[in-house]
Amino acid sequence: MSVPVHEFTADVPRWSPYVTPVTLEDATPEQLDALQITPSNKKVSAYVLTLAHDPESLKVRSPLFNAIMYGKGGLSPAERELGAVGASIVNRCVYCAAVHASRFNQLTKRTDVIEAIFADGVDAELEEHQQVIFDFAVRLSKTPSEATQADIAALRDLGLSKLEILDLILSASIFGWANRLMHTLGEPVRD
């Protein structure tokens, strides 16, 4: 029997859809075409198969997600993951926070940053570089209109280029969307 996971964790739970996912055997040609590109291009997950009910949106969504999270140049992959974690903490998306916290830990080969975030949430105290990035992602996710020119100046003072700042905005922003999809289409569980 599966048990819902409500606490933040870097041990990625299984995501259980509320909506029956499309099966590859029964997928339409449009759905199969949309499934050719998946997030991270590693596997076809239950989440992606659920999104395949709307192949027109999925066909655009996955390449956009991959470009934002895995594009070359700009913000480092770990910093993009930190932006995703910041947004997911604000939106209480346990599954997204787990996936991207796990990736952050793998990329940085350390666990203390995520442990601090999971212990203290948006009030976590981090090293200066990570603090500015995390705080901006949280602020942008809580109330976008409160992210100001001063926030951008703080990111510039940190040494981030315009491209890196835009990458941070994109990585935090796409999780405003992804978190809402995850919350309404299913839930994280342990078997």
N, C-alpha and C positions, 0 to 999 in steps of 0.2 A: 504494500500500500504506500502511495506517495504522500509525503508531508510537505506542505508549503513552507518555503524558507522566507522568513521576514527580517532576519538580521543580516547586516552587511558582512560579506565574507569574500576572501580571495580564492576560496575553493569553489570553483564554478559549479553551480547546481545545474540540473537539467531544466530546460524550459518546456512547460507543458501547455499546449495550446487549448483555448476554450472552443475554438472553431476547428473543425476537422480539416487538417491540411490536405492539399491536393496530393494525389499519389502520382508518381511518375508514369505508372501504367495507364492511368486514366486522364492524364494531362492532355489538353488541346495543343495543337501546333503552336499557338500563340503563347501558351504557358511554358511549353518546352523551350521556345525561343528566349523568353524572358529569364528562364532558369540557367541559361548558358553562362551568365556572369553572376557570381554570388559574392556576398561580403567576404572579403579576404581571399576569394577564389579557392577555398580549401575543400568545402563540402556543401552539400545541399541539406541545410538544417530544417527542422520542423518549422521554425520561424519563417524561413524563406519559402517553404512549401505553403505556409498559411498566406503569406503575402502574394503568392502566385494566383490567388483567386482574382486579383486585379493585375493581369499581366502587363497592361499598358503602364501602370505606375511602377511596377517592379522592374521593368526593362530600363527605366530611367533612374530609379532609386539606387540600385546596386552599383552601377558605374560611378554615380555621384558619391556614394558612401566611400567606395574604394579610393577615389581621387582625393577626397578630403582626408581620410585616415591613413592612406598608404602612398600618397603621391610623393614623387622625388623632390628633393630640395625643400627649402623652407624650414618650418619647425621640426625638431627631431621627433621620431616616432614616440619616444617615451613622453615627451611634453604634450603631444597630441592625446596620448592615452590619459595623461593627468587632467587635461581639459575635459575629456569624456567622463572621467571619474567625478570631477567637480560638478558637472551638470547632473550626473546620475545620482549623486548624493542629495542635491537639492530636490530632485524629482522623486526621490525614494525608490529608484529603480534598482532593486537588489540584484537582478540578473545582469543588467548592463554594468553596474558597478563591479560585480564579481569578474566578468569577462575582461574588463579594461584594467582593473586593478591587477589581475593576474598577468596581463600582458605588460603592464608597467613594471611589475616585479621581475618578470623574465628579462625585459630589456635593460633594466638598471642593475639587476643582480643584487637587489636589496629589498627588504620588506618593511623597514622602519617607517617609510613615508606613508605607505598605505595603512599600516597599523595605527599610525597617529591619526590619519583621516577617519578610519573606522571607529576609533575610540572617541574622538572629539568632534566629528562631523565638520561642519563649516567653520568651527572655531579651532581647528587643528593648527598647531604651531609647527612650521616647517622651516627648512633652510631658506634663506632669502629668495633665491632664484625660483625655487618651487613654490614658495609662499605667494609671490606676486602672480605667477601663472594660475595657481589654484584659486586664489582670491578673485582674480578677474573672471574665471570660468563660473565661480559661484555667483558673483555679482550679476553677470550677464544672464545667468539662468534664473535667478530670483526675480529680478525686475530689469529687463533689458534697457529701459529708458534711464535707469540709474547708472549705467556704464557710461562714463563721461570722458572728456578729453584728458582729464587728469589721470584716469586709468590707463589711457593709451600712452601718456607721458611716462608713467611708471614702468610700463613695458619697454618703452624706448630706453629709459635710464638703465634698465636691466641689460640692455645690449641687443634686444630683439629688433630685427629688421622689419620693414613694412610687410614683407611676405610672411615672416614668422608670426607677426601679430594677426594678420588675416587668417593664417592657418589655425591659430588658437581660437579666433572668433568662429570659424567654420566648424572646428571639431567640437566646441562646446554647443554651438547652435544646432548641429544635426542631431545631437542627443536630446534636445527639447522634443524633437519629432520621434526619434527612435524610442525614447523612454515611454512616450505616450502610446506608441504602437504595442510595445511589450506589455504595458499595464493593462491595456484593454483587450488584447488578443490572447493572453495567457498568463501564466505565473511560474516563478521559479520553484522547483520541488527537489526533494531528496527521495530516492527510492528505498 
